Amino acid sequence: MTIAVTRNRFLNKLPVIGPSLKLTLGGNSFTVRMSRQGKQPMSPTGQILENSSGTGGNTPVDHITEKLSHILVPPAPEMAGFKPFPKFSTDVLHVGQEPEQWNSMAVVPPISMASTFKQFAPAEHTGFEYSRSGNPTRNCLEKSLAAAEGAKHGLCFASGLAATMTVTHLLQAGDHIICMDDVYGGSNRYFNKCASKMGLEISFIDCTVVQNVLQALTPRTRMIWIETPTNPTLKLVDITAVCQVVRAETADWEVKPFVVVDNTFMSAYFQRPLSLGADMVMHSLSKYMNGHSDVIMGAICLNDDELTEKLRFFQNCKLLYFCPLEKFFTIMTIKVKLFIVLVLVLTSNIVCVIISEGLPSHPQYELGKRQMIGYSGMLTFYIKGGLEESRKFLKTLKIFTLAESLGGFESLCELPSLQTHASVPDEQRKVLGITDSLIRLSVGLEDVEDLIEDIEKALRAAVS
């Protein structure tokens, strides 16, 4: 079976796969070849694939089913047998949730809805006085999150952006932030429209090139903000390399910058930035770490005691609070880690390029194998055409729900240029490749064959 992959202008940044790429799944061998002659797919022998009329080039829409294949991305040989981090499941299931902390010895942490707590005497209490500053249910969740990330401390916030804002409050007017240029649209909007008004200087650069980070450092740099994989184009940043370069360059600085990694797309299950040298990890818990699409919450995990106390102060005084019921939901659902990665590979009539950090064709695939132990269910691709074709594709989908967010049990789809990244300036979106033909999918846990059929029908409708 041959899977045809084509190149177009969006692939200029991607390397040619090479003569052939062999994948094995369920005993079946798949060969992927890359044409070096523009948009024409090649057969395993290197010949141009022909359509029903016998001419090279595009395949007719009514002939699509004979030319497409779907695969569950198999692990590369080097990744076969990869397991979660040591004690991950045990720690996530038990740390912070010990029955002995409750008079009832409840195995499942109870939901504490109280806004205030009785004190033995003025300023003498069990550790909880007012739920904004501390709550038993939140305490359970923060300990569990810290365990998941292999961190000493965990702090929860009302959202991922609330967590982001809290970290920037560690800085002061005149300080400089280096931010990955390809980040979640809300992060871009916050740094551009809000943090900048606090007197902070923000430089958006391509952190996939470590030298760019080094060149962007100034004596006033206090924070490097990394997102990896990025949203939505799934670029990878070498966390270890960035941290090493920053620490070497700033070794004699009186105030050293800290490195923060947004780990939302990977979750603590597949990537632990602190172990790679980062100072803090940020999560939008609404996504994979919760996985039910029923919670808005964020978190910061770190090891530094002094920074933790500063963050706890902001957590308390800035009203970045949320309902204990949401904490409980997250405690329960953080225990469930099951991911399906679906990749649908089609000929050039419909899809120009597929981007997944789990595919060997990804230009940073080797980096991914070093710093991650698996892949999430995120997939992006460019559909042939423009806004009209993208709209038709998304509106035709039935199982994939057209909605923002990701990482839930249900499959979601979106058009980043008009949804999550609409606030990113047009010119910046163009540079990043976030065009009106870029589709983002968050693959959930529905039956794989149903998802494939859903995509096939929508693609036919989009190009008919």
N, C-alpha and C positions, 0 to 999 in steps of 0.2 A: 504494500500500500504506500502510495506517495502523498505526502502533504506538501502542497505548493505554497511557498512563501515569496512574497514580492517586495520590491523596494520602491520607494518613491521619495519625494523631497523630505518627508518627515523622517526618513531613515538615514539621512546624511550623517547623523550623529552616531548611528549604530554600525558596528563592523559587519562586513560580509561574513555570513556564517561559515563559509568554506565549501569545499567540494560536497560534503554531505554530513548529515547529523543523524545518528541512529538512536532511536528510542525503543525501549521494549516495555510492553504492558500486557500482562496476562498471557505471556508466551508469544504474543504477536510482535513482529518487528516493524517499525515505522522508519522511513527514511525521509529526512527533510533536506531539500537542496535549495540553494539560493542562486538565482539568476544573476549573472554579472552583466546582463544585457538590458538593463532597465527594468521594465515592469513585467517581463515575460517569465512565468514560472517554468521550472525545468523538471524533467523526469529524472529518475535515478541514474540514467545513462548520460545525462547532461543535455538531452535534446529538449527543445521547446515543446511544451504541452500544446496539443492542438484541440480546437473545438470541433463540434460535429461537422462543420463544413470543411475541415481539414486544413484550415489556415491557422498560423500561429497567433498567439495573443490572448485576447479576452475570451472568456467562456460565456455562452449565452445563459441568461437567467434560468430558462427552463431546463438547463442541463446541470444546474448547480449541484443537485443531490448526488450526481455521479462523481463530482470532483471534491466534495468536502468530507472531512473526517473530523471526529472529535476525540480528544484524549483526556484522561485525567493525568495531570503532570506527574510523571513518575520521578522518584528520587534519582539524582545522578549517582553513579557507582560510588563516588566518594561519600555521599550522604546516606547511603543505604544503612539501615539499622540505627540511625540517629535517634536518640532518646531525649526526653525533656531534661531540664537541668536537675541535678541530684536533689532528691527529696522535694521536688516541686509540688507534686500532688499531695503529699503528706502535710507539708507546711501550709498550703492553701486551704486544706480541709480542716486543719486543727489550730494553727497559730491564731491567737486572739479570740478563739471560740471555745476555750476550755470550760467544760461544765462546772468546774470547781469555783468559778468566779461568781456563780449565781446561788442564792440560797436554795432555789428549787432544783439545782443541779441539772438544769435544762440542757439537753444535747444540742438543740438548735438555739442560737442566741435570741432572747426575747426582744421585741420591739419596744424601745423606751420612747414613748410619746411625750413624756413630761417636759415642760419648759423650764422647771426649776426643781431643786432638790433640797430636802430638809438638812439642816446643819446641826451638829452636836452642840456647838457653841459658835459665837461669831468667828468666822474665818476658819472653823474646824469642821471638815467634811470628809467624805469618802473619796474625794478627787473630782467630784462633780458638784457644781453650784448653780450653773445656769447653762442651758443647752447650747447657747451660742458659743460659749467657751469650751464646752465639752459635753459629750453625751455617751452613755454606755454603748449604744449601738454603733455610733460613729467610731468609738474607740476600737471595737471589734474589727470594723472594716479597715481602718487605717493600719492596724497590725497585720491583717491578712494581706493587704496590698504591699506593705513593706516586705513581707515574707516572699511574695510572688516575685518581686524585683530583686531579691537578695539584698535588701537595703536595711539600714538601721531604723529609719523613720519613714512614716507615711502620713500624708496630710490630705484631707478631702476638701473639695470646694464645690460651689454651686454649679459649676460647669467647667469644661476644659479651658474656655476663655477666661473664666474667673481665676483659674490656676495660673494661666499665662500672665494676667494682669498682676497677680500677687507677686510673682517672681520679679517683674519689672519694678515693683516698689522697693526692691532691695537696692535699686540704683537711685541716682540723684541727677538733677538738671546738669547738663554738660557731659554726662557719661555717653559712651558710644556702644552701640549694639551691632554685632555682625549677625545677619540673619540669612539663612538659606533663601535663595530667590524663589524657589519653587516650593511654597508651603500652602497649607490650608488657607482658603480665601479669607476666613474669619481672622486668622493670625495676621495675614497681610494687612487686612483692614485695620486691625487694632494697632499694629506697629506704625502704619502710615498715618492714620487719622487720629489716634488717641495718644499713644506713647510719645509721638513726636511733639505733641502740644504740652507734654510735661517737661520739655527741654531736652529730651533724649535724642541723640543723633543715631539714625539707623542706616546701615549699609546693607543692601540686598545683593548678595553675590552667589555665584555658583560654587558651593562648598564641596561639590564632587571633585573639584580640582584643589588639592590641599594648598598648593602654592597661592591660590587666590585668598585663602584665609590668612596666610602669613603676610601677604602684601596689604591686606585690609586692616591689620592691627595698627592701632595708634596708642599713644600713652594714656588715652582716655577710654580705651576699650575695656568694658567691664563684663560683657556677656556675649557668648557665641550661642546662637539658637539654631539647632539642627533638627531637621525633620527627615527621617529615613525609615522606610521608603517614603518618597515625597508624594504629596497629594496634588494633582491626580496622575502625574506622569511616571511615578514609580522609579524615580532615580534613587540611587543608593549613595550615602555619604560614608566614607571610611572613618568611623568614630574614633578608633584607636589612633589613626594617623593624625587626625585633626587635634586630638587631645595632646598627643606627644609634641606636635609642632608648637601649639600654643604654650604649653608648659616650658618648653625649651627656650622659646623667644622671650617669655615673661618671667624667667626664673629670678631675675634680680629686681623685679618690680615690687614696690611696696604694697600696692593693691593689685592683686592678680585677678584676671577675669575668670569666670566660671563657665563651664560648658553645660548647656541644657539640651536634652534630646527629647523630642516629641516621639513617643513610641506607640502612638495610637494604632497605626496600621499593622504593627507586628504583634502587639501585646507582650506581656512578660513571658508568655509561654514560648515564644519563638526567638526573642531577643532581649538581652539584659544589658543595656547601655552602661550601667555603673561598673560592671565587670570589664568593660572595654575602655574605661577611663573617664567616663562622663561624671560630672559633679551632681547633676540632678536628672531625673526622668519625669516627663510630664505625660499624662494620659487624659484623653477625653474618655472617661469611663462609660459614656453613653454608647460607645462603639463595642469593640470586641470584648473588653473586660467585663461588660455587662451582658451584651449579646441578646437582649430581649426587646430592644427598641422601646423601652418603657421607663427609662431613667435619663435625666439630664444631670450630669455630675462630672467633676474633674478631680485630678489627684497629682500630687508631687511626691516623689520618693527620693530620698537622699541619705547620706551617711554623716554629714557634717552637723555636729551638735549646735554650733553657734548659728549657722544659717537656719537650722530648724526652729530655733527659738524665735528668730526674727520673723520667719514665715508664720509661726503660730500666733504671734502678736498681730500680724496683719489679718490672719484668718479670723481672729476674734473681733478686731476693731472695725473691720470693713464690711461686716454683715454678709460675709460670703458663706451663708448658711443654707441648708436644705433640709427637707423633711426626713425624719428617721425612717419612715416607710421606704423611701428610696434607698437608704443605706442598707436596709434589710434585704431588699430585692437584689442589690449588688453583691452582698455577702453570699446569698444563695446562688446567684448565677455565675459568679466568678469561678465557681467550682467546675463549671461545665466548659470544657475546651474541646471542641470538635470542629474541624475545618474541612471543607471540600473546595478544591481548586478545580474549576472547570475552564478548559481552554477550547474554544471553537476556532479552528483554523480553516480559512476559506481561500478561494482563488481571488485574483485581482479584480474580478467584477464587483465585489462587494466590500471587502476589507483591504485596506492599504497596508496596515501594520498592526500587529498585536504586541502589547507590552505587558509582560508579567515577569516579576523578579524570579519566578520559578522556572522560566524557560532558559535553556542554555544560550539562546540567541540574545538574551539581555546583555548589554555591553559590560555590566558589572556583575555578571553571574558569579564569577570567582570570588569577588568581595562578599557577595551574599552568602556563599558557602562558609566563609571564614567567620562572619559575625552574626549569622542567624542559624538556627537549627531546623528551620522549616519555613513554610510560606503561608501567607494568609490567603483569603478568598478574594482578593482585589485583582481586578483585571481591567485594563483600558485598551481601547483600540480606536483607530481612525476609520470611519466608514467612508466609502467612496461617495463623493458628492459634497454637499454642504449642509446648511441649516435645515433646508426642506427635508432632505433625506434623513437627517438625524431626528427631526421631530416625528416623522412618519414611523421610523423604527421604534422610537420610545413609546409612542402612543399605541402602537400595534401590540406590544408586549402584554401578555396577560398574567403570567406567573411572576415575572420580574415587576415589582411595583415602582412606578415613577415617583421617587421620593428622595429627599436629601438624607444624609447620614449613611451608615455602613455598619458592618459587623454584627448584624442581627441574625436570628435563625431564618428569617425570610430574605429572599433575594431582592435587591434593590437596584435600580438603574437611574442614571441622571446624565444631564448635559452640563458639565462643569462651567462652560462659558456663560451660561444663562442662570446657573443655580449657585453652587457653592463658591464659585470663583467670579461671580458677576461683579463683585466690588473691586477686583484687581484691575488696574488701569489697562485699557485696550492694548497699548503698545507693549506693556509688560507681558500680557497674556500671549501676544503674538510671538515674542521672543521665547517664551517658555513652551510654545507649541500647544497652548490650550485654545484650540480653534473650535469652530462651530461643528466640526466633524468628529471631535474627540468624545467618545462615549465612555463612561465609567460604570462598571458593574461591581456590585458586592454580592458574591455568590453565597447563598444560604444553604439550608439543609434539605431542600426539597429533593424529590427523586431526580437523579441526574438526567435520565432520558426525557423527562418532562421539561426540564430547563433547556435542553438542547433543542427539542421540538419548538419551544417557545421562541428561541433565538432564530431558528431557521425560518419560521413563518414571518417573523418581523423583518428579517433581512430581505426576504423575497418581496414583501410588501413595499419596503423602502426603495427598492431599485426597479420595481415593475413599471 
